[in-house]
Amino acid sequence: LSSADTLRIHRGCKIYFENNTGLFVQGRLQATGDAGHYITFTSPAGDYNPGSWNYVRIYSTSRASTLTRCNIYSASTGIVMENVTGSVSLDNCRIKYNSIGVLAQNSSGSITIQNSQIQNNQTGVWLYNTKPSIKYGYITANSQKGVYLYNQSNASFGYDNIYDNGEGIYCQFNTSPNLYGSAGYNWIYNNGVDGVSGRDNSYPKLGYDIQAKYGRNHIYANTGYEVANRNSGGTYIKAERNYWSASETNPVPPDDIYGRVDWDPVLPPGPPLLANDWTNEALILEVNEEYQKAAEAYDEMIAKEPNAEDIGFAVSGLVRCYEAMGKNSAILGLLDDLIAKYPKTVTEISAKELSLPFLLVSGSLDKGLERAKELLDFNKNTDREAIFLFEMASVYLAKSGGQPGSDYDEATQLYQALVDRFPDTDL
């Protein structure tokens, strides 16, 4: 479907895709079913055969697409949204029996997924450098991950039910989704590994002791940990004012927490706490959306203690504030300034780590490769070495464009080294 075209699919239509086919949309898709007449995208082999056809793919478009009361079954990826600068709305959709249910990547447009069932896929929702709103949904019985958020995919949730997945919400590489305030009220339970986890400078925001920012999430009965902070630094995941059981009347602590997670106080609520140090002051300014003042407070923290063990929180806080103020084009310069200003400190390392995805997105692959090498050398023989083996391999692969040659060979060798040396890594 070309950029100038609009495809309208009417209620009750059933569209079958053969193997290696799909719907590729660069224009506008309007697929509108109703309660008694869902539109269905599926395979002639049946509705329960993941990978039987490719996808519905909305690609590189500034136009608005809507899918309302649609079934998407048996695809490799049910729906892909890539490089979308317009809007996409999925409302009351049932996305089931796919390898990946929903994949959204490198999209700056407005993406809303609401009132939808994303079930019985391998991975329910997979996000890369995209920040959709996901609300009033059921993400359940996905065999691997319910939601996988990677590389600044700071999605907002709200009133979602995320349960019976291989893992609940898995956040990686500078990703801090919102699950508090109006994005709270989620039920996250009975997942096979962790309910919510963060790693590689990812700190999901699960709630604050400020009434407008309470989490009000129910997080309980997950097989691994209710919340797992698997980051290497000293920064806490904020998870205050949540329910740690199915009850809303009995305030109980969480059963099992991993790493630095600030879960106290729990709900039912008491009086909110006040800030008692610079970190809390800057964070309260940030969650109250006073981003310029928060950025100034984080900058003061860095200037005062650039080598503090948990100063990475202030560096990532600066980046979050710049993103919230729409200053994305200035972030690389900001991080380069911190690297130059505070050599041989925790601030320098944190800024280098944070700069890597921005270098790749901006196309500065040679500089990205140089930085990945520096970080790999710095983290040799530590528990973070695997991360930077993976990042170096990924940069070489991006440089190769997927074509045979020296960069492709380097990527292959590094991926093989990762598998050989770290066979149990999630990477």
C-alpha positions, 0 to 999 in steps of 0.5 A: 500500500503506497504512501498516497493510498488508503485501504479500508477494510470493513467489518466481518472481512476475513483475509487469508495470507499464504506463507511468506506474504503479508500486508505492507502499509506505507499509506493509511490503513483503516480496518474497522470491525464491530462487536459481532463482526471482527475483521480477521487476518490469518492463515489458510492453515488455521488460526493456531499456527504461529509463523504461517505468514509474515505480518501486517506492517505499517512502515515509514508513514506519517499518516494515521492508521486504525485497527478496531476490533481486529483479530490477527492470528498465526503470523510471524509477527502479528503487527509491525509498526516501524519508523512511524511518525504519524499515529497508529491506534489498536483498539479492541483487537485480539492478537493471538498465536503469533511468534511475536504479537506486536512489534514497534520500533524506531517510531516517534509517532503516537501509538496507542494499544488499548482494550486489546487481548495479546495472548498465546504468542511467544512474546506479546509486545516487543518495543525498540526505541518506541514509547506507546501507550498501552492501557486497559489490556490483557497481555497473558499466556505468552510463552516467553515475555509478556512485554519486552522493552529495549533501548529507550522504550519508555512506554506508559501502561495503565489498567493492564492485566499482565499475567501467566507469561513466561516473564512479565515486563522485561526492561533493557538498555536505558528503558524506564517505562511508566507504571504510576499515577494515571499509568498505574493500576496494573495487575502483574501476577503469576508470571514465570520469572519476574513480574517486572525487571530492569537491567542495563541502566533500565529503571521502570517507574512503579510508584512514588510516595507522592499521592498523584504518583502512587503506583496502585499496581497489584504485583504478586505471585510471580515465580521469580521476583515480584520486582528485580533490579538487575542493573549493576549500579546503586540506583533504586527502582522506585516501587512505592505505594503499590499492593503486593497481593490481590487484596486492597485492604491488607497492607503487606510487603512484597514476597520476593524482591531482587536488588535495590527496589524501594517498595516501602511504603506500601498501600493502603496509603499513609501520608506522603513523605518529603524529599530528604536528599538531593536525589529525591529532590531532583526525582520529585521535580522530574515526576512532577514534570518540572523537567528544566528544574530537575535537569538543573538539580541533576547537573548540580548533583554531578558537579558535586559528586561526579565519582559517587557510586550511584551518580549514574542515576543523575546522568540518566536523569539528565537524559530523561529530562532532555527527552521530556523537553524535546531536546533529543538532538542535544543529548549527544552533546550533553553526554560528550560534555560530561565525558570531557568534563569528568574524566576517570569518574563514574560520571564518565563511564555512565555518560559513555554507556548512555551515549551508545544507543544515541550514536547508533540511532544518529548513524555515527557507527564508527564513533559508536564502535570506538565507544563500544570498544572502550566500554568492553575494555573497561568491563573486561572480566566483570559481570557486564562484559557480556553486555558490551560483547553484544553491543560491539557485535551489534555495531559491527552488524549495523556497519555491515548492513547485513552484507558479507564482508569484514564487518559482518565477519567481526560481528559473527566472531563476537556473537560466537565469543558471547555464546561460548563464554557466556552460554547462560546470558539472556543476550 
